[in-house]
Amino acid sequence: MNQLLHSFLRKVSQVLSV
């Protein structure tokens, strides 16, 4: 479960980085 959250947060972080 935490893995999905981590993956999502990572994607969001990348999008926010832009």
Backbone as a chain_set.jsonl record, in Angstrom:
{"seq": "MNQLLHSFLRKVSQVLSV", "coords": {"N": [[0.851, -1.203, 0.0], [1.862, 1.258, 0.875], [3.742, 1.487, -1.029], [2.441, 2.239, -3.358], [1.624, 4.781, -2.702], [4.06, 6.04, -2.391], [5.035, 5.888, -4.982], [3.174, 7.453, -6.286], [3.579, 9.907, -5.012], [6.123, 10.401, -5.865], [5.774, 10.764, -8.573], [4.154, 13.013, -8.559], [5.883, 14.79, -7.405], [7.78, 15.038, -9.39], [6.268, 16.213, -11.399], [5.652, 18.588, -10.168], [8.127, 19.611, -9.993], [8.567, 20.54, -12.475]], "CA": [[0.0, 0.0, 0.0], [2.753, 2.427, 0.956], [4.497, 1.567, -2.286], [1.648, 3.017, -4.317], [1.67, 6.192, -2.27], [5.414, 6.529, -2.687], [5.117, 6.053, -6.437], [2.341, 8.625, -6.621], [4.269, 11.122, -4.52], [7.306, 10.611, -6.711], [5.289, 11.323, -9.839], [3.692, 14.379, -8.269], [7.086, 15.608, -7.145], [8.389, 15.322, -10.691], [5.396, 17.167, -12.106], [5.787, 19.888, -9.488], [9.48, 20.09, -10.291], [8.472, 21.263, -13.752]], "C": [[0.887, 1.254, 0.0], [3.512, 2.612, -0.356], [3.744, 2.426, -3.296], [1.715, 4.502, -3.979], [3.028, 6.801, -2.622], [5.546, 6.809, -4.19], [4.337, 7.306, -6.864], [3.042, 9.917, -6.205], [5.478, 11.437, -5.406], [6.87, 11.257, -8.024], [4.861, 12.777, -9.631], [4.888, 15.306, -8.07], [7.744, 15.994, -8.472], [7.563, 16.354, -11.44], [5.533, 18.548, -11.49], [7.157, 20.483, -9.783], [9.454, 20.918, -11.576], [7.857, 22.625, -13.454]], "O": [[0.675, 2.182, -0.781], [3.872, 3.725, -0.739], [4.341, 3.24, -4.0], [1.845, 5.356, -4.857], [3.115, 7.936, -3.091], [6.095, 7.831, -4.603], [4.794, 8.096, -7.69], [3.086, 10.889, -6.96], [5.799, 12.6, -5.654], [7.516, 12.179, -8.521], [5.175, 13.651, -10.439], [4.888, 16.455, -8.514], [8.202, 17.123, -8.65], [8.115, 17.269, -12.051], [5.532, 19.556, -12.197], [7.324, 21.702, -9.818], [10.221, 21.867, -11.737], [7.669, 23.43, -14.365]]}, "num_chains": 1, "name": "protein.A"}
